[in-house]
Amino acid sequence: MTRPAKESAFSEALRIDPAQVAREIVQHVQREVRRLDKRGVVLGLSGGLDSTVCAYLCVRALGRRRVRTLILPERDSDPQNTRHAEQVAEALGLWPTCIDLTPMLSQLGVHDLFSKEQVGDRRTIEVALHWFARLTRQPSAFGTGIEFLYGPDAGLLRRLAHRLLWRPAGQVHAFILTKVRLRMLVLYQHAWLYDCLVVGTTDRSEWSIGFYDKYGDGACDVALLRHLYKTQVRQLARYLGLPTQIVNKPSSGDVAAGLPNEAVIGLTYEQLDGVLWGIEHGLSDSDIAGQAGVSSRAICAVRKAMHVARAREELPVYL
């Protein structure tokens, strides 16, 4: 059973009027579909919080006949997520298209990078993340990873680390990012076939620190949740009447061992949202640390991830 998260001092500041927020998103969907003269929307149902909230809102906005959903499992997907996606579709009266991406990923060589046994060993992955954090003295494996990929040149030591560690780091990124980009390719294929807009499900928490792929789960025609922090999305989910098991389920990219995003980010979403809200509103790091219950090192890691995420958004560069 998932334990309720301890509320931080930022909980009240992050509280929303879910009825008003739902109305605004519904109107946003209706307006964009009408403005671009499309027949409806397409979205991927992962069985997770964000995609389920988007599905509920899209059905409210357009009716179930104009909402096309896809379920895209592959070799390493958690079967529970697929079941939850199917349950959501049934509850909303949707007829999802289910496409197994395993053959395509295998043909691309993605599944050759790591065996099913390696990817399914969550305990080993969590231990590796723990020791990675200790060795790098950074609270976030993700923050270190995104800096490694997109951060500016920081001198000889970083260049040496980049040269020595690129092969394993490159394999991890190729394994993850090819999956999320293939999912989006399939969604766009169906959007083109049925004259629909692709719905983006990335929320503000993940967008702020770059916990998405610009050409994968970050690619879309209409974004529904980018103005809402994860804790606010949960508030909205409760208002919409989502199944409890989805509201309380740890968010996951579902690329390996059902690993929760929080394990990779190094903070709970309640902590992350408090830090992001504090930074946005100009609070000092000491005030943020005290109210969010995090270390100053964690705040520094979030700031760095935000900086690198915005730099990545500026790609491609041109003359």
C-alpha positions, 0 to 999 in steps of 0.5 A: 500500500502506498503511504500518504506523502508527508505534507510540506509547508508548501502544500497550501501554496500548491493547492488549486481549485480543481473544478476551475482548472478542469474547465480551463483545460477542457476549454483549451482542448476544445479551442485548439481542436476547433482552431486547427480544424481537427477531428479529435485528439490522440494520446497514449494511455500508459496506466499512469497518473498524467495520461489518465488525467488527460484522457478523462479531460479529453473525453469531457472536452470532445466526447469519447468518439473523438478521443483516440487512445493507444496502449504501447507495451513492450518487452520491459513494460510492467503488466500492471500498467497495461492492465490499468490503461485497459481499465481506464479505457473501459471506464471511459468507453474508449476503444484503445489500439494496442500495439506491442513495440517489442519487435520494432525495438528488438529490430533496432537493437534496443533490447540487445543493450540490456537483457530482460533479466537485467532490466527486470532486476529492480533491486540491483538498479536501485542499489546502483542508483544509490552508489552512483549518488554517493560516488558523485555526491549528487542527490539525483542520478537524473540531474547528473545524467542530463548534465552529462548529456547536455551540460556545458564543458566544465574543464579537463576533469569532465572531458575525461569523465565523458570519454571514459564513461560515455559507452555505458552512459550512452547505452543507458540513454539509447535504451531509454530514449529510443523507447520514448521516441518510438512511442511518440512516432506511433502516436503521430502516425495515428494522428496523421491517419485520423486527422487528430492532435497529439496530446502532451501529458508532461506536467510542470514538475517534470518539464521544469527539470527536463525529466522528459525527452524533447522528441519523445514524451515532450513532443505534442500538439496540445499540452494539457498539464504543463502549467500544473505541478505533479501534486496539483495533477493529483488534486485534479485526479481526485476531483475527476474521480480517477481510480484510487490505485492510479492516483496513488501509484508512483509515477514511472516512465515504465522503461525498466523494472517499474522503477519510480521516477522519484528514485531517479530524481532523488526527491519525492514529488512533494519535495520537488514541487516545493523546491520548484515553487520556492525557486519560482517565487524567489525564496532563498535556498535556506527558506526552501530547504526549511519548508520543503524538508530538503538539503541545500545540495538537493536545491542546487541539483534542481537549479542545475537541472532547470538550467540544463533543461532550458539550454536543451530546449534551445537546440538545435543551434543555427547560424 
